[in-house]
């Protein structure tokens, strides 16, 4: 199974074909470990479905499903253009892709949002996205940790969300990490709704 096939269902949430193709091209460049590791090494901050092998992929799928559902609501959909919705979904898809850094380290890198944002910028050439769209995605990724933007183990201070797009990406990631959320997956790795 190719990397883009892992997210086949979630890629369908992205409506604009060239945006979808850009996301597929970027997915093929994501570190292999992203598809294998749990969402967190300790399980302390994520629900059961995000633990164990492939947990980070399941966490990402749930965050994308939450975003897709929120953006489909009649009262919410008026707040965003179709392109903005697609770009937020792409940001969610890539928000944790560099969680262990490059090269891969043993533990979560606190600066992983910045690493993932830089990955998007560095690989713009495999997309049809313009500078403004790349910047939109990168800013939403880099601020996805929200209020948890400092660590006693790092000198890095992550940006916090500063607009409605960044707040939505952060909220979907946050909700996907809540321990009271229980999501079931079928044998193909798709969410059972």
N, C-alpha and C positions, 0 to 999 in steps of 0.2 A: 504494500500500500504506500503510495506517495504521500508526502507531507500535506499536499493540498487535499488529497482524498480523505484524510483524517477529519478535515473541517468542511467536507462537501456540503452538508446541510447548513452549516453556519455561513458559508460563503454565499448561499442563496439569499440570505438576508440583505446582501449588498445588491442594490438594484441596478446601478449603472455598470454596464458590461466592462468598460475599460478600467473602472475602479476595481471590479472583481478580479480581472486578469492581473492587475497590478498587485493585488493582495496575494494571489496565487504565486506569482513570480517571487515575491518577497518571502513567502512561506518556505519555498524550496531552499532558501539561504539561511534559515533559522538553525541554530545549533541543534544537533540530534538529541541532546539530553533533554530539551524542552518536552519532547514527546514521551519521555520515559520516567521522569521524576515526579514525586508527590508535590503538591502545592507548597508544602512547608516540611522541612526535615523533621520537626518535632510533632507536627499535627496540632500544636497548641492553638493556632489561629485560624484553622480551617475545619469544615465539617468532614464527616466520614467519607463522603463521595470524592473528596479532593485528596484523600490520603492514599498511600501505596503507589505502585507503578501506574503511570499515566494520570495521576491526580491533578497535575498542573494543567493538562489538556482538558480534563473534566471541569476544573474550576473556570477555565477560559470559556468553554462551551456554555456553562451556566451564566456567566457574566454577559455573554453575547445574547443568550436567550432572554435574559432580563431586559437588556437594552432594546432588543427587537420588540418585546411586548410593550414596554413603556412608549417607544416611539410609534407604535401602532395605535395607541389610544387616540381617540378623536380630539380630546382637549390638549394633548401633548403634541400631536403631529403638526399642529398649526404653528408651533414654536420654532420649527426647524425646516429648512429646505430639504429636498431629497438628497442633494449632494452632502449637506451637513450630516444628515443621518448616516449616510454611507461612510463618511470620514470618521465619525465617532465609532462606528462598528469596526472599522479597520484599526483604530487606536486600541480598542478593547482586545481585538485579536492578537495584537503584538505587545500588549503592555507588560507581560511577564516573560517574554521570549528569551531574555538574557539574565534570568534570575540568578544563575550561578556564574555569570561573567563569561568572558572569552579571553584566554582559555578557561575551560570549566574549572571551578573551584569546588571545595567540599560543601561550603555553606552559602546561603543566600547572600548576595552582594547587596548592601544597603543602597548603593547607587544604581541598582538594576534598572530603574526607570530612565535614568540618563543614558545608560548603555543601550537600551532598546530604542530610545529616541534617536540616538546617534546612528544606530543601525539603519533606521528608516532614511535618515538624511544621506548617509554614505552610499546607500543602494538605490537612490532615486533613479539612477540610470536604467534599472530593470522595470521601471514603471512608466506610465503615461501621466503621472501626477506632476503638476506644476509646483513651483517654489512655495506658493501660498498654501496649497493643499498639503504639501509635505510638512510645512511649518505648523499647520493646524493639527495634524496627526501627532507630530513630535511634542508639541506643547501639551496635548491631552495625555499622552503617555507619560511625560516627565512629571506631571502633577498628580498622577493617579493615586498616590499614597495619601493625599489629603492632609489632614492634621498630623499624621504620623511622618513628618518630614525631617525629623532629626533623630539621631541615635547616639547613645553614649559611646558607641564603638567606632564612630566615624566623624570626621570633620565636615563631611558633606551636608549641606542644607538643601533639601529638595524643594523645588517650587511647589506652592499650593495652588489649587484651582482658583482661577481668577475670572472665569466667564461661564456661562450656562453650559457650554459644550464640555469643558473640563470637569465641571461639577457632575454632569451626567455620567461621564466615563468613571470618575471616582466612585459615585454612588453604586453603579452596577458592579464594579469590582468589590466594593465593600459588602454589598448584599450577598454576592456569591461566596464570600468568606465567612458568613455567619453560621455558627455551629447549629443553630436551630433550623436551618434549611436542610431538608432531606430531598434529594433528587435521585431518581432511579434512571439507570442507563440500560439499553438493550445490548445484546451480544455484539452488535456492530459499533457500539460506543456512542450511539445517539441517545439523547434525552427522551425518556418516556413521558409523554404529556397526558 
